[in-house]
Amino acid sequence: MMHSFLNRISSQLNRIIEFSLFILGISMAIIVASQVFSRYVLNHSLFWSEELARYLLVWLTFLGATSAYKRNAHPGVDIFYIRMRAAKKKICNLIVFLASMTLFSVMIVYGFQFAYFIRNQITPALSIPKWFIFIIIPVSGMIFMIHCLANLMELYKTTTLEHWGKGRNP
């Protein structure tokens, strides 16, 4: 029950993120194209465009990483992993999930601390609070954590079902 709930949340959150990535990417492309047009055709620079495009890229990077994690699309070296037996693969997966959750926890805690630390600073061209840009670090850490917990529950569910299927108690 908890597994399906977490999996639904993870999947729905990823759909929202992927739509947001589309909007952010299109926005960034339009802003950069407008800057190029303005600079080379109109001979006038849009002073805010480079800064906004940079901040959009930061958000695209962090949100894109969460979506890639959900889709298991990150590159990896699995030369040893593919040769392991199923039981050892599950142990390795558990270790990876625990290490990942540790990293995601660091992103959440220190990301919030950093955003709080720079709460009074503003960006030079756009005059928006810098915490608004850097809040993506702990937010993406929370998204990573949700995806990780859903994957961990999936591993636990399949392990439990395999034990029950063989007549063993989990």
Secondary structure, DSSP 4 states (H G I P E B T S, - for coil): -HHHHHHHHHHHHHHHHHHHHHHHHHHHHHHHHHHHHHHHTSS---TTHHHHHHHHHHHHHHHHHHHHHHTT-S----TTGGGS-HHHHHHHHHHHHHHHHHHHHHHHHHHHHHHHHTTT-B-TTT--BHHHHHTHHHHHHHHHHHHHHHHHHHHHHHHHHHHHHTT---
